[in-house]
Amino acid sequence: MNRKKALAGGVSVLSAALVAGIVLAPVADATDMKHSGGFSAYAISGTGLLKVDPRPSVTDAQGFSEESLADLKLPQALAELKALNARAGSGQSRASIGDLKIGLGAGKPVLTASAIEARCGHGNHSSTLARAALGDHKLGVGTAPNTKVAVPGLASVTLNKQVTNKDGSVTVTAISIDVDGIQKLDLASCTCNEEASSPTTGTSSSQPTSVVPVVNGKAPAPTPVKAHLDVTG
């Protein structure tokens, strides 16, 4: 009952924030990393009554990229985060947050953790939590993909959320919070599209491509070419 009251209070505060017109200003040149189609990451993003543009957010569009933010506080004591980091490049991406406190406007934090991290790349997708707790319930260091902890009618928390997007990329989010369908927060999220950087697409391949001419409606027999391919994993 105490947890339900705390979450209900958080919903009330979010509603008050909307009436008061409290919305976080977007970061300059911020973009939505969720559908970039390559490798990307961000530490926090929010939709609903309170919009939080992805921050810090990076992509590998110009090669390896990394950004950090020392701390971030959301209005009305909704959340307090420290040591936010996002990095993408070299065929992988990662996002992390340290000393996490999600209050949702309640006096006592609803969700806490000393560190959370999501990472993907080279065929691996995972997230980890350190000293994390939802109310009085302690959360494991590693959980199965898409593990849900629900408070019926009020909120649900998805741990190690993993989603395959339409473009084939995979998004891993360490913690995804949905408050009664009116507010969502994604914490430590990264996306990897290894198909976009595989040799079959030609975007990152070091092997040359060639055009085979057609003579009299028939293509000549292919000529074997010896090549060395690096193995990653």
Beta strands, then each sheet from edge to edge (+ up, - down):
strand 1: 40-48
strand 2: 52-59
strand 3: 65-73
strand 4: 79-89
strand 5: 92-102
strand 6: 111-121
strand 7: 124-130
strand 8: 132-134
strand 9: 137-139
strand 10: 147-151
strand 11: 155-164
strand 12: 170-179
strand 13: 183-192
sheet 1: 2+ 1- 13+ 12- 11+ 10-
sheet 2: 3+ 4- 5+ 6- 7+
sheet 3: 3+ 4- 5+ 6- 8+ 9-
end
